[in-house]
Amino acid sequence: MNQLDLISKLSANKLNSEFEAKYQHVIDNYFSRNPKLWPIFDDPTIQHIVDFRKTLDNDALLIDKYPQGPALRERLNAETTVQHESRLPGNDELLTFASALSKNWENPLAVENVIAMPSDPALYGSMMGLLGNPNMVYCEYSGIPDDLEKIVIKKVANLIGYDPEKASGLFTQGGTMCNLYGYLFGIRKSLKQSKHLGMSVDQDFRIINSQGGHYSNMTNLSLLGVDIRNKTIRTKVTDINTIDLDDLERQIRSCFTVHCKIPTILLTAGTTDTFGVDDVKAVHALRDRLCAEYEVADKPHIHVDAAVGWPIIFFIDYDFAGNPLAIKDATLYGLEQNVKKFKQLKYADSITIDFHKWGYVPYTSSLVIVRDGDDFKALENDPENFTYFEHALEGQTHLQSTIECSRSGVGIFGAYAALQYMGVEGYQTIIAHGLQNANYLRHRLVEQGNAKVMVPENQGPSVGFKLYDPNIVKDPNKEFERELQCANDRDAFDIMRRNSKWHRDLFLARGKHGLYTNWVDSIACSIYAPNSKYVYIPGEKAVFMNPNTQRKHIDAFLALLKK
């Protein structure tokens, strides 16, 4: 039996009561905003905000439902100067209003993107970090939180399969910044004079990314001054949105044959829209084999963007045979296949990990972790540039290697607290909840008969799908196969545009009712034309990271789709 067969069966997706009990325990203890468990929620103002956000109403309606909401917005927008007089502490109506009317990720219907409400322990930890206000750039400015960062890194290293005594890392400002570090490791190791002479020091280099990688990859390369048109290779992707290993080998060979350096190969473990997971072990083996064949001393640095998918590592030691959490068959099988892929993260030279996504920690909490801590030496700037730091202490931190000077410790505190309180089983439970919801939506869409579910083999929280007019299209799968030819077939392109417009119009007409999904311009890529050109195929996406989303919300959404 394959993944699609399991998704098609209700019995493989119906929740077990045993799992539901474990899930409810996690919700009650870590996502309930219960002041008896977490006294930080005992403040009346915070209670007011929490209570107001317990709603199924979409964000556009909330301003009118908030007490004097429109008037408060007018007051807020009218403020352009700092008042002259000082004020004593008290209930600030405008601050409270802004907090309550922030995007409501606690709403069970919020499944727009890879964003989730933070857990109670993560909020608790983050507030402690704010109170202490450490600057993590330097051990003398941070104090004990410097040790806390190292502890979190060791915990994550153990989960990945890195040697915790050799691994290192740092918390930084988001996944984009983590990936920037990934590029820099490779550039500084391969183009050794680039620190002083810039990217023009060596004209013969290429940075390799997959076409399935995050858009921020191009942003980072532009910031680094890389000639994107001529110095960047974006490899093809497979039909499951993973890097095409054959194309990768061709590209590496074409570089090494003419002695062109490859500083960095950037992979993805969990693409944003379809949760494609690149084969890290295979890329690692390919790199080593070709470097040996062409006698390349400076191996390309392999960085993996696992910002979205990294929590799958909590299942690396899960007993799939015993299944202690009573996870249903479709998700259990999918998880087991995913774990095989995520066990390969240990072959990466460095990894991007976002706790503020599927890790349920407040923004920002992003970790770049490195298998060999000595890689940070390649990033070190000249000691004479650090004149107001005590040189004897510089080596105790990554001071000379960080892009940032000021580096907040809040993300570290939040990540530590989430790991400390929720533990492996807590994370497994809440992650499995989201994955079971994702598979349930896939099941219901297949059952409905006029939907094409994108790459059900990719068992992540993201569910991409296309809807078809049942009056015109009798077999969505065959229709989609025709659409895949649109890069080289004008009729197929016109059919794709017609079908996409029908779905888009349905999406717009639905508005913010049912689940709050996204319309994305690239839910799939067409089959490549002979000139290697391809076409993005648009569609709809739901991402099940929200701990509050339940089956009843999915059922109500499907009822809307049938109208």
N, C-alpha and C positions, 0 to 999 in steps of 0.2 A: 504493500500500500504506500502511495506517495502522499506528499503534503496536500495536494489539491483534493485527493480522495477523502482525506481526513477533514478538510475544511467543509466539504460537501455534506458530511454526516452530522446531524444534530447531536447524536449521542456522543460524538467526539468533542463537542463544544459546550455541552450543557454543564453548568457548574456543579461541583461536588459540595455537599453541605459541609464537609470537613474543611475544605478550602475556604468557604465563605466565613466560617467561624474564625479561622486564622486571620483572614483579611479584616474582619470586623475588629479583632483585637488590635491590629496594627493601626487602623483608623482611629479607634478610641484612644489609643495611647500616644500616637505620634502625629495625627492630623486633625485633631478635634478642637484645638485652641481652648482646651479645658483648663480654667484657672486653678482648679484643685491639683492638677498634675504639674502645670507650668504657671507659676504665680505671675509671670510677666504679663499674662493676659487678664490679671485682676484689676488693672487700671480702668476706671470707668470710660475714659476716652477710647482706649483700645477695645474694650468690650463693645462700645457703640459701633466702631468700625467693623469689627468681626460680625456682629449681629446683622448689620446692614448688608453685608456682602453675602449672606446666606440667602441666595435667591436664584431663580431660574430665568430672571429677566435679562435680556441682553443689555450691554453697556449703554447703548444709545437711549434707553428708557430710564436709566437710573437717575439721571440728573433731575428729572421731573418728580421722581419719587423720593428724593432726598429732601428733608425739611428745608424749605426755602432755597432749594438747589439753584434755580435760575438766578435768584438775587445774589447768592454767594458767588456764583461765577462772574456776574457783573462786577461785584466788589473786587474779586481777585484780579480781573483783567484791568480794572481801573488803577491798580496800585503801580505807580511808576517811580516813586521816590521812597527813601528810607525816612521813617518818622523821626522827628527830633527827640522826643521824650523817650526815656527808658520805660520798660514794662516789666512788671512782676510776673512770675510764672502763673499760668492759668490755662484754661481751655481755649485754645486758639481755633476759632471756627474755620478759618481758611485752610490751615494745615490739616485739620481733621477732614474737611471736605475734600481736599486734594488726595489724601490717603484713601478715603472711602471710595472715591471715584477713579482710582487707578484701575487699569485693566484688571478685570475680575477673573483671575485664573483659578479661584476656588469654585466658581460656577461649574457644576457637573457637566454642562453642555459645552464648555470651552475645550475644544480639541483642535484649535487652529494650527498649532505649530509645535516645535520641539521646546516648549516652555511649560513649566509646571509650578503649582503652588509650593512654597517651601514648607518643609516639615516643622513641627513644633520644636524639636530639639535643635534643629539647624538655626531657627530664629533665636532661640535661647543662647546658643553658642555665639552667633553673630553679634548679638547685643553685648555680650561680654567682651568681644573683640573691639567693638566701638567704645566701650567704657575704658578699656586699657589703652586704646589708640596706639598700638605699636607701629613703628616704621620698619618694615622688614628688610630694608636695603642693607642694614648693618647691625651686627649683633649688639653693639652698644646702644643702638636706638630702639631695639626691639625687646631686649631682655629675654625672659623665658620663652616667649612665643617663637623665638628662633629654634628652640628645641622642639616646640609643638609642630612646627612645619616639617622638621626632619622626621618626627614620629609618624605624621600622616603619610609622608612619602614612603617610609618603610612599610607601613600597612598596605598601601596600594601596590608597592613593589612585590610584596608577598602574594597578593591576589593575582597579579599578572604572571608571576613566575620569574621575575628578576631576582638577582642576588641582592637582598636589601642592604648589604654592607658595601656593595659596589655602586648601586644605583644612586641617583641624586635627582634633584629637580627644584622647582620653585613655583609658587603661586603667582599668577600674573593676571592681566586685565582681559580676560576673555579668550575664547578659542582662537580668534584671529591672531592674537598676540602669541599664543602657544605655537601656532603654525609658523609664525614669523621666526620664532626661535628655531624651529625645525629647519627652515631654510638656512638660517645663519650658521647652524652647526656644520652643515655640509659645505657652505661657501667658505667659511673660515678654515675648514680642514683641507679643502681642495685648492682654493685660491688663496694661498697663505699670505700674500702681500695685500690682499683686498682691504684689510683693516686700515691701512694707510693710503693706499693708492686707488681704492674704489674698484668697481666692477670692471673698469676698462683695463685692469692689470693683465687680464688674460682674455683675449678675444675668442678663444676656442673653448667654449663651455656651453652646455645646455642643461636647463632645469626640466625635469620630467614630472608631469602630473597626468592624471587621468581626466578624461572629459566628464567623468562622473563626480569629480571633486567639487568642493564648496566654492562659491563665487569669490570668497575672500582670498583664495589662493592668488588670483590675478591682482587683487588689491595689494597684497603683500609684495608680489614681485615688482609691481609698479613702484611702490615705496622704496624698494631696494635699488631701484634704478636699472632693473633688468630690461633689456630690449625684448618685450613680450612677443613681438611678431617673429623675431629672428633667433631668440635665445631660449625660447620655451617650446617644449614638445608636449602636446596633449594627446596621449595615447587613446586609441579606440576603447570602447567598452563592450562587454558581452551583452547578450539579451537579458541578463539579470543585473545589469548595471554595475558589474565589477570590471576591474582592469583586464584588458585583453592581453594575456601573457605572450601570445605569439607576436602581437604588434609591439609589445614592450621589448621583446628580444630583438626584433628587427631594428628598433630605434636605438637600443644600446649598442648593437653591432655597428650600425651606421656611424655612431659617434666614435667608438673605440677604434674603428678601422682607420680613421683619419686623425687619431690622437686627440680627439675632442673630449674634454673633461665633462663629467656629470657630477656636479656637487651634491645634488639632492634628488631623490625619488620620493615624491609625496603620495602616500596611499590613503585610503579611507576605510574605516571600520564602522559602517553604519551611515550610508548616505542619507541626507535629510528627507528626501521624498520617497525613496523606495527601500532604504536600509540595505543597500548593496555593501558587502563586506569583501574587500580585496584579500587575495591569498598571500598573506605576508610571508609565510614559510617558503612558498614557491618563488616569490620575488627575491627573498634573501638568498636562496640557493642559486637562482639565475644570476644574481649579481656576483656572487662569489665565483661561480663557474666561469663567467665571461671575464671577470677581472684576472683570474688565473690564466685563461686562454690568451688574453691580450697583454698580459704582464702589466696590469694597471695597479700601481701601488696605493694610490689614494682612492679607496672604494667610495662609491656614492653613499651618502648618508641616507638611510631609510627612515623617514618620519611617517607616522601613522596618525591621521586625524580621526581619533575615536571619541570626539567631543560628544556625539550623540550616543553611540553604541556601547561605550565602555562598561556600563553596569552589568552587561552579560557576564563579566568576569566573576560576579558573585556566585554564579552557578558552576564554575569550573570544577568544584569538588562535590557537586550535588549528586545524591544517590538516585540516579534515574531509574534504576531497577526497583528500588523500594518506594520511591516517590513520596517522601514524608509529608509534602504539602498537598498531596492529592490534586495535582495539576491535571487538567483534562488532556485527552490523548493528542488532539491536534497541536496544542501548545507545547505539551511535553516533548513530542517528536521534534517540533520546530526548534525548541530550546536546545535539545541534544545536538541537533545539526549545527546550531549556532555556536555552541560551546566548542565544538571541534575547530571552528574557525577562530574563535577568540583565544583559544589556547596558543595560537600562533603569534599573538602579540609579543610574546617574549623574544621573538626574532627581530623586532623593531629596534632601531637604535634610539629612537625617542618617540613619545606618544603624547597627544593632546587629550586631556581629560577635563570635561566640564562638569563639575559638581552642580552647577546651577541649572542644568537641564534635567536629565533623568536621575540626578543625585539628590534632588529636592532640597537644595541649599539656596539661600538668597543670592542675588547678583552682588558683586561678581565673585565667583569662586572657580577659578580655572587653574589647572596644574599641568605644566609641561614636565614630564618625567623622562629621565635619560638612563639607559641601561648601564652605561659606564660614566660615572661622574667626572672622570678625567676629560670628557668632551668639553666641559665648561672652560678648560684651560685655553681652548682654541678661541673662545670669545673674550678672553681677558684683554682689557685695554691697558695702556701704559701706566705704570705706577705713579709717574709724575703728574698724572691728571687727577690724582686723588689726594691732594695736598692737605686737606683739612680732616682727613681720617688718620687714625693711628695705624701706621704701617704694620706693627706687630700683630694687629688683630684682623688685618684684611683677609688673610687666608682662611679664617674661620667661617666665612660666608661667601656667597657668590657676588660680593660687592662689585668687583671689577668686571664681571661678566654679564650683569643685568642691563637690559635696555632702559628700564626705569631707574630713577633715583628713589623717589618716594614710592613705596610699595606697601599697600594696605595689608593688615593681618586679619581683616574681618572674614574673608573667604576661608582662611585657614581654620579659624575658630568654628565657623559654621560647618565645615567639612568634618572636623574632628568630632564635634558634638553629634552630628548625624551618624557617623560611623560608630561612635561609642555607645549611643543609646539604641539605635535601630539594629545594629549588628548585621551579620550576614543573613540570618533568617528573616529579619524585618524587611531588608532590601529585597530578598528573593520573593517575599510575599507580595509586596506592592508592585514589583516589576512584573511578576506573573499575572497579577490582576490586570494590568494594562495590556499585556500580550493576549490574555484570554478574551478581553474586550475586542481587541483588534481582530482576532480570529472569528469572533462571533459576528462582527460586522461583515467580514469576508463571507462567512457562511450565509448570512441573510441576503447579501447582494447576489451571490450565486443562485440562491433559492428564488430570488425575485425574477430572474430570467432575462432582464434587459441590461445587464451590467457586465463589464469586463473588469475583473480584479487584476491589478498589476502585480506581476512577479510574486505570487503567493509563496514561492520558495524562500523569499527573503522575509524571515520571520522576525520582524521588528515592530515597533509601535505605530509606524506610519502605514496607512492603508490608502493607496492610490487607486482610483477607479474611474471608468468612463461609463456614462449612461447613454443608451441609444433609444431612439424612437421606436417602440414596439410595432407601430404601424408600417414601418419601413424595413427595419432590421429584425430578422427572425433568429439569427445566430450571432450574438455579440463577439464571440471568439473568432469566428471566421471573418467577420467584418473588420475586427482589429488586425487580423493577419493581413488583410488587404491594405489597411491603412499603413502598415509598416513598410510598404513598398513606395511610400509617397515621395521619397527622395529621388526616385528614378522613374516615376509613373505619374503623369499629369492627372489621369483619371482618378488614381488612388489619392492624390493630393486634394483634389476637389471633394472627394468623398469624405476624407478626413476633416476638411474644413466645414462641410455641411453638418457632419455628426457632432463636431465640437461646438458649433454654433448652437445646435439644438440643446446640448447639455448645458452650455453656458447660459443660454436664455432661461432654462429651468432653474439653474443655480441663482441667477439674479432675481427671478420672480419669487423664489422661496424666501430670499432675504435672511434675516437673522431669526429663523425659526427652526426648531429641531436642534441638532448638533451644529455648533459653529465651526464649520469646515473652511478650508482654503480653496480658492481656485489657483492653480499653478500652470504656468505656460510650458512646463516640461515634466509631465508625469511619465513620459516614455520617450525614447529616441527611435527614430526609424531605422530600418536596415540601411547599411551604408551603400551608397551608389559607387560605381566603379572609380570615381575620382575621390573617394573617401569622404564625400560630403554626406551630411545627414540632416534630418529635420526633427525639431522638437514637436512632440505631440502633447497638447494640453489636456488637463483633466482636473479632477477634484481630489482633495486629500483630507484625511482625518488622522490625527496623531493622538494615540491613547497613552498619554503620560499622566493624565489627571486622575488622582486617587479617588475622587468623588464620583466619577462617571460610572453608572451602573447599567445593567441590561435594559431596564425599563426606559432609560433615555435613548438607547440605541433603537429599541422597538418603536418608540414614538417617532424617531427620525425616519425609519423605514416606512412608517405609515404615511408620512408626508410625501415621500418619494413616489408612492403608488398613486397619489391623487393626480 
